Amino acid sequence: MCDKKMAENREVLLKQEERVYYDEKCPGCKIDKLKQSNPNIPYKHLFYVFIVALVQDLPIATLFPFIYFMVRDFHIAKREEDIGYYAGAIGAAFMCGRFLTSLVWGMIADRYGRKPVIIFGTISVLIFNTLFGLSTNFWMALSMRFLQGALCGNLGAVKAYASEICRVEYQALGMSIISTAWGIALVIGPALGGFLAQPAEKLPHIFSQESLFGRFPYFLPCLFISMIALVITILCFWLPETLHFHNKVDEEENEKLCDQLEVNTNGSDLSLNLQKCEEDCQTPQQSLYRNWPLMSSIIVFCVFQLHDMAYAEIFPLWAVSPKNFGGLGYSSSDVGEALSISGIGMLIFQLFVYPPLERKCGFLPLTRIGAVVTIALLSTYPFMAKLSGLSLTLLIDCASVMKNIISVSIATGLFLLQNRVVSQKQRGAANGIAMAGMSLFKAIGPAGGGSLFSWALNRQHASFLPGVHMVFFILNVVEFIALMMTFKPFLDVPQ
């Protein structure tokens, strides 16, 4: 009797696989067929993931070295201590735009596919990043950053795409590629922003003050990134789609097959196909807002991102501040160099260290250890400002590398969790919710970080945590809250 039932189940599964993998009209089926027939790493598809994530990250990373000087040149801040407020507002504008539209882009990606959303996003980077470089006042810069964030829905779509083009054993690598793109952006972006901004001042024998780049001193790094976006936009037309497009008849037939399928839980050879069958047949879908493993991971992710974005805003402001304000007295080139070195370290770690480490230890222990190390590390930052010369450079570079490695490892692990607790039909919307929440907290991060830094500079002689000591103390409080949220009963990590 058991053998007869198993034979019937195998026949049903064969029909299911034929429908799933051999529907030549469905792009998602083609990808599933490819994954089934090819057990190797999909290097070609991961290349698309990398370049799309890179073009989305570059405008964010490029801004850090020169935003202080850009706001100063707008002459909107009445005092030097107030520059941080306006710099934080520009940094937050991108995330405010992304917060308002991320869920919409996720729903569009679930309905019309990942590819249209990705192509439209790269085009928006091309247009609005160029216009940002041509900004002549604070309000133009603010609006261009806002529109770029609102019209670029790439990150949520590419996260869903990375989880769909990889077999389960390679999903950590796929998410690491997204984090690696951020690492590359931290190498290229600050270098471009630091060395190409204000070219008429740095290279007067090549660029005159009357030239285009002299009148718009921050246009050259933005133009360079826009050219990269143009090339990537063209390449994305060859991007294979991963979303399944089946008509109603196909879906009804699939549901009938799933109803017929009754497999013993010990039938390991059938379990993966059963899982796919069940995933394709979830009607009606569970509300994402009632999916606590998803929502708890998104909330924890958002708190970590609040800390990381505030740090990303505060670090360059602190680095370029004068020594008498507790800063490092760096130039924009020095900041670009420090961030580029940290990006190289992040790149190496994400490509070669994180995937095997995650498989061996799990992302949750790595997240908790990283949070503890971050708190200890940031506690030393105010004391580093008392150093100078080579010792200061070495310590700052090492600390920056370690901080960014930890941040991207935490983000990668939470990316994995978010994409594993939902089906493909809801993955775009799930990532849209994650991106909306992350963008809200990332919008608060730069604005809050800039305001916190400016406020701290006005209390240099306070008796309790004077100056920048207060800045890094509050950053540590946020990181500690995020650490506590990784434990039960808050974070629900299903087996």
C-alpha positions in Angstrom: 0.0 0.0 0.0 2.8 2.4 0.9 4.7 1.6 -2.3 1.5 2.2 -4.3 1.0 5.6 -2.6 4.7 6.6 -3.2 4.4 5.6 -6.8 1.3 7.8 -7.1 3.1 10.7 -5.4 6.1 10.3 -7.7 3.7 10.5 -10.7 2.1 13.6 -9.4 5.5 15.2 -8.7 6.7 14.4 -12.2 3.6 16.3 -13.6 4.4 19.1 -11.2 8.0 19.3 -12.3 7.0 19.2 -15.9 4.6 22.1 -15.3 7.1 24.1 -13.2 10.4 23.5 -15.1 9.2 23.0 -18.7 6.8 25.8 -19.3 8.9 27.6 -22.0 6.7 30.7 -21.9 7.5 31.3 -18.2 10.9 33.0 -17.4 10.7 31.8 -13.8 10.3 28.2 -15.0 13.4 28.6 -17.1 15.4 29.8 -14.1 14.1 26.9 -12.0 15.0 24.5 -14.7 18.5 25.9 -14.9 18.9 25.7 -11.1 17.8 22.1 -11.2 20.1 21.1 -14.0 23.1 23.1 -12.9 24.3 22.6 -9.3 27.1 25.1 -9.7 27.3 28.8 -8.6 25.4 31.0 -11.1 28.3 33.4 -11.8 26.6 35.2 -14.7 23.4 35.9 -12.8 25.4 37.0 -9.7 27.2 39.4 -11.9 23.9 41.1 -12.7 23.1 41.2 -9.0 26.5 42.9 -8.3 26.3 45.6 -10.9 22.7 46.5 -10.1 23.4 46.8 -6.3 26.6 48.7 -7.1 24.9 51.4 -9.2 22.3 51.8 -6.4 25.0 52.2 -3.7 27.5 54.4 -5.4 25.6 57.7 -5.2 25.2 57.1 -1.4 28.8 56.4 -0.7 30.2 59.1 -3.0 28.4 61.8 -1.0 30.2 61.3 2.3 33.6 63.0 1.7 32.3 66.2 0.2 28.8 66.8 1.7 30.3 69.0 4.5 32.0 71.2 1.9 29.0 71.2 -0.4 26.7 72.6 2.3 29.4 75.1 3.3 29.5 76.4 -0.3 25.7 76.8 -0.3 26.1 79.4 2.4 22.9 78.3 4.1 24.5 77.6 7.5 25.0 80.7 9.6 27.7 79.0 11.7 30.2 76.3 11.0 28.7 74.3 13.9 25.4 74.2 12.0 26.6 72.6 8.8 25.9 69.1 10.3 22.1 69.9 10.4 21.9 70.6 6.7 24.3 67.9 5.7 22.1 65.4 7.6 19.0 66.7 5.8 20.5 66.0 2.4 21.7 62.6 3.5 18.2 61.8 4.8 16.3 63.0 1.7 17.3 60.0 -0.3 16.0 57.6 2.4 12.8 59.6 2.8 12.0 59.2 -0.8 12.8 55.4 -0.7 10.7 55.0 2.4 7.6 56.4 0.7 7.9 54.2 -2.4 9.7 51.0 -1.5 6.5 49.0 -0.8 5.0 50.2 -4.1 8.1 49.1 -6.0 8.0 45.7 -4.2 4.4 45.2 -5.2 5.2 46.2 -8.8 8.1 43.7 -8.8 5.8 40.9 -7.6 3.2 41.7 -10.3 5.3 42.7 -13.4 8.7 41.2 -12.6 12.0 42.2 -11.1 13.6 43.3 -14.4 11.3 46.3 -15.2 11.8 47.7 -11.7 15.6 47.3 -11.9 15.9 49.0 -15.3 13.7 51.9 -14.2 15.8 52.3 -11.1 19.1 52.5 -12.9 17.6 55.1 -15.2 16.5 57.2 -12.2 20.1 57.0 -10.9 21.4 58.2 -14.2 19.1 61.3 -14.4 18.8 62.5 -10.8 22.4 61.8 -9.7 23.5 64.0 -12.7 21.1 66.8 -11.6 22.3 66.5 -8.0 25.9 67.3 -9.2 24.6 70.4 -10.9 22.8 71.7 -7.8 23.3 75.4 -7.1 21.6 75.6 -3.8 20.5 73.6 -0.8 16.9 73.1 -1.9 17.8 71.8 -5.3 20.3 69.3 -3.9 17.7 68.2 -1.3 14.9 67.6 -3.9 17.2 65.8 -6.4 18.3 63.3 -3.6 14.6 62.8 -2.6 13.5 62.0 -6.2 16.4 59.7 -6.7 15.4 57.7 -3.6 11.7 57.7 -4.5 12.2 56.5 -8.1 14.9 53.9 -7.5 13.4 50.6 -6.2 16.4 48.5 -7.1 17.5 47.2 -3.7 14.3 45.4 -2.8 14.0 43.9 -6.2 17.6 42.8 -6.4 17.4 41.1 -3.0 14.4 39.1 -4.2 16.3 38.4 -7.4 19.4 37.2 -5.6 17.5 34.7 -3.5 15.7 33.4 -6.6 18.6 32.8 -9.0 20.6 30.8 -6.4 20.1 27.3 -5.1 19.5 27.2 -1.3 23.1 26.4 -0.6 24.3 29.5 -2.5 21.8 32.0 -1.1 24.3 33.3 1.5 26.7 34.0 -1.3 24.0 35.8 -3.3 23.2 38.1 -0.3 26.9 38.5 0.3 27.2 39.8 -3.3 24.8 42.6 -2.5 26.9 43.4 0.6 30.0 43.1 -1.5 28.6 45.7 -3.9 28.3 48.0 -0.9 31.9 47.3 -0.1 33.0 48.1 -3.6 30.9 51.3 -3.4 32.7 52.2 -0.3 36.0 51.7 -2.2 35.1 53.6 -5.4 32.5 56.0 -4.1 34.5 57.9 -1.4 37.6 57.8 -3.7 35.5 59.5 -6.4 33.9 61.9 -4.0 37.1 62.7 -2.3 39.5 63.1 -5.3 37.1 64.4 -8.0 35.2 66.9 -6.0 36.4 70.5 -6.3 38.7 69.8 -9.2 39.4 73.4 -10.0 40.9 73.8 -6.5 42.9 70.6 -6.6 44.0 70.6 -10.2 43.9 74.2 -11.3 46.3 73.5 -14.2 43.6 71.2 -15.8 40.3 72.7 -14.6 39.9 76.5 -14.6 37.5 78.3 -12.2 35.4 79.4 -15.3 35.0 75.9 -16.6 31.9 73.7 -16.1 33.6 71.8 -13.3 34.8 75.0 -11.7 31.3 76.5 -11.6 29.9 73.2 -10.4 32.7 71.8 -8.1 30.8 68.6 -7.2 29.6 67.7 -10.7 32.6 65.6 -11.8 32.1 62.7 -9.3 28.4 62.6 -10.0 28.9 62.6 -13.8 31.3 59.7 -13.5 28.8 57.7 -11.6 26.0 58.6 -14.0 28.2 57.2 -16.9 28.5 54.0 -14.9 24.7 53.9 -14.5 24.2 54.4 -18.2 26.4 51.3 -19.0 24.7 49.2 -16.4 21.2 50.3 -17.7 22.1 49.0 -21.1 23.5 45.7 -19.7 20.3 45.2 -17.7 18.3 44.7 -20.9 19.9 41.2 -21.0 18.9 40.5 -17.4 16.9 37.3 -17.1 13.6 37.5 -15.3 13.0 35.2 -12.3 9.3 35.8 -11.5 6.8 33.1 -12.6 4.1 34.2 -15.0 1.4 31.5 -15.2 -2.2 31.9 -16.4 -5.2 31.0 -14.2 -5.5 27.5 -15.8 -1.9 26.7 -14.9 -2.5 27.8 -11.3 -5.6 25.7 -10.9 -3.9 22.7 -12.4 -1.0 23.2 -10.0 -3.4 23.5 -7.0 -5.0 20.2 -8.0 -1.6 18.5 -8.2 -0.7 19.8 -4.7 -4.0 18.5 -3.3 -3.2 15.0 -4.7 0.3 15.1 -3.2 0.5 13.3 0.2 4.1 12.5 1.1 5.5 10.9 4.2 7.6 13.4 6.1 10.5 11.0 6.0 10.6 11.0 2.2 13.6 13.3 1.9 14.0 12.7 -1.8 10.5 14.3 -2.4 10.7 17.0 0.3 12.3 19.7 -1.8 9.8 19.3 -4.6 6.9 19.2 -2.1 8.2 22.4 -0.6 8.2 24.1 -4.1 4.8 22.7 -4.8 3.4 24.1 -1.6 5.1 27.4 -2.1 3.5 27.8 -5.5 0.1 26.9 -4.2 -0.3 29.2 -1.2 -3.8 30.6 -1.8 -4.7 32.8 -0.2 -1.4 34.2 0.9 -0.6 34.9 4.5 -0.6 38.5 5.4 3.0 39.7 5.5 2.2 41.9 8.5 1.2 38.8 10.4 4.3 37.0 9.5 6.2 37.6 12.8 9.5 36.0 11.7 9.5 38.5 8.8 8.4 41.5 10.8 10.6 40.9 13.7 13.7 40.5 11.5 12.7 43.7 9.6 12.4 45.7 12.9 15.8 44.4 14.2 17.3 45.2 10.8 15.9 48.7 10.9 17.4 49.5 14.3 20.8 48.2 13.1 20.5 50.3 10.0 19.6 53.4 12.1 22.9 53.0 13.9 24.9 52.3 10.7 23.5 55.3 8.8 24.0 57.7 11.7 27.6 56.4 12.0 28.1 56.9 8.2 26.9 60.5 8.5 28.9 61.2 11.7 32.2 59.6 10.8 33.1 62.0 7.9 31.8 65.0 9.9 33.9 64.1 12.8 36.9 63.3 10.6 36.9 66.7 8.9 36.1 68.7 12.1 39.0 70.7 13.5 41.1 69.2 16.4 39.8 71.8 18.8 36.3 70.4 18.3 37.5 66.9 19.0 37.7 66.0 15.3 40.6 64.6 13.3 41.2 67.6 11.1 41.1 65.5 7.9 40.6 66.8 4.4 38.0 65.3 2.0 40.8 63.3 0.3 41.8 61.8 3.7 38.2 60.8 4.4 37.9 59.2 1.0 41.1 57.3 1.6 39.9 56.0 5.0 36.5 54.9 3.6 38.1 53.3 0.6 40.4 51.2 2.8 37.4 50.0 4.8 35.6 49.1 1.7 38.5 46.9 0.5 38.4 45.1 3.8 34.7 44.6 3.6 35.0 43.3 0.1 37.5 40.6 1.0 35.5 39.5 4.1 32.2 39.2 2.2 33.6 37.3 -0.7 35.9 34.8 1.1 35.1 34.8 4.8 31.4 35.4 5.5 29.7 32.6 3.4 31.6 29.7 5.0 31.5 31.4 8.4 27.7 31.8 8.1 27.3 28.1 7.1 29.4 27.0 10.1 28.2 29.3 12.9 24.9 30.7 11.7 24.1 34.4 11.2 22.6 35.0 14.6 25.7 34.3 16.7 27.7 36.4 14.2 25.3 39.2 14.6 25.5 39.2 18.4 29.2 39.0 18.5 29.5 41.8 16.0 27.2 44.1 18.0 29.3 43.6 21.2 32.6 44.3 19.3 31.0 47.5 17.8 30.1 48.9 21.2 33.7 48.3 22.4 35.2 49.8 19.3 33.2 53.0 19.2 34.0 53.7 22.8 37.6 54.2 21.7 36.9 56.7 18.9 37.0 59.9 21.0 40.4 59.0 22.4 41.8 58.3 18.9 41.4 62.1 18.1 44.2 62.8 20.6 46.7 61.0 18.4 48.3 62.3 15.2 50.5 61.2 12.3 50.9 57.6 11.3 49.5 56.1 14.6 46.2 58.0 14.1 46.0 56.9 10.4 46.6 53.3 11.2 44.2 53.1 14.1 41.4 55.0 12.2 41.8 52.8 9.1 41.8 49.5 11.2 38.8 50.7 13.2 36.9 51.7 10.1 37.5 48.4 8.4 36.3 46.4 11.4 33.2 48.6 11.9 32.1 48.2 8.3 32.8 44.5 8.2 30.6 44.0 11.2 27.8 46.2 9.8 27.6 44.4 6.5 27.8 41.0 8.1 24.8 41.8 10.2 22.8 43.2 7.2 23.6 40.1 5.1 22.4 37.7 7.8 19.1 39.6 8.2 18.7 39.7 4.4 18.8 35.9 4.3 16.2 35.5 7.1 13.8 38.0 5.4 13.9 36.1 2.1 13.6 32.6 3.6 10.4 33.2 5.6 8.2 34.2 2.6 7.2 32.6 -0.7 8.3 33.9 -4.1 4.9 35.4 -4.7 5.4 37.7 -1.7 9.1 38.2 -1.8 9.1 41.5 -3.7 6.5 43.0 -1.3 8.4 41.6 1.7 11.6 43.2 0.6 9.6 46.4 -0.2 8.4 46.5 3.4 12.0 45.9 4.6 13.3 48.6 2.4 10.6 51.0 3.5 11.4 50.4 7.1 15.1 50.6 6.6 14.8 53.8 4.6 12.7 55.4 7.3 15.4 54.6 9.9 18.1 55.5 7.5 16.4 58.8 6.9 16.3 59.4 10.6 20.0 58.3 10.9 21.7 61.0 8.8 19.3 63.8 10.1 19.7 62.6 13.7 23.4 62.0 13.3 24.0 65.4 11.8 21.9 67.1 14.5 23.5 65.1 17.3 27.0 66.0 16.0 26.2 69.7 15.8 24.6 69.7 19.3 27.6 67.9 20.7 30.0 70.4 19.3 28.2 73.1 21.3 28.8 71.3 24.6 32.6 70.9 24.5 33.0 71.8 28.2 30.1 69.8 29.7 30.9 67.8 32.8 29.2 64.6 31.5 30.4 63.1 28.2 31.6 66.4 26.6 31.7 66.9 22.9 32.1 63.9 20.7 32.1 61.5 23.7 28.3 62.0 23.8 28.0 61.3 20.1 29.6 57.9 20.3 27.9 57.1 23.6 24.4 57.5 22.0 25.5 55.4 19.0 26.4 52.7 21.4 23.1 52.9 23.1 21.3 52.3 19.8 23.6 49.3 19.0 22.9 47.9 22.5 19.1 48.1 21.9 19.5 46.3 18.6 21.6 43.6 20.3 18.9 43.0 22.9 16.3 42.7 20.2 18.1 39.7 18.6 17.1 37.5 21.6 13.8 35.8 22.2 11.0 36.5 22.6 11.4 39.4 20.1 13.3 37.9 17.2 11.6 34.7 15.9 14.0 32.6 13.9 12.2 29.5 12.5 14.2 26.3 12.0 
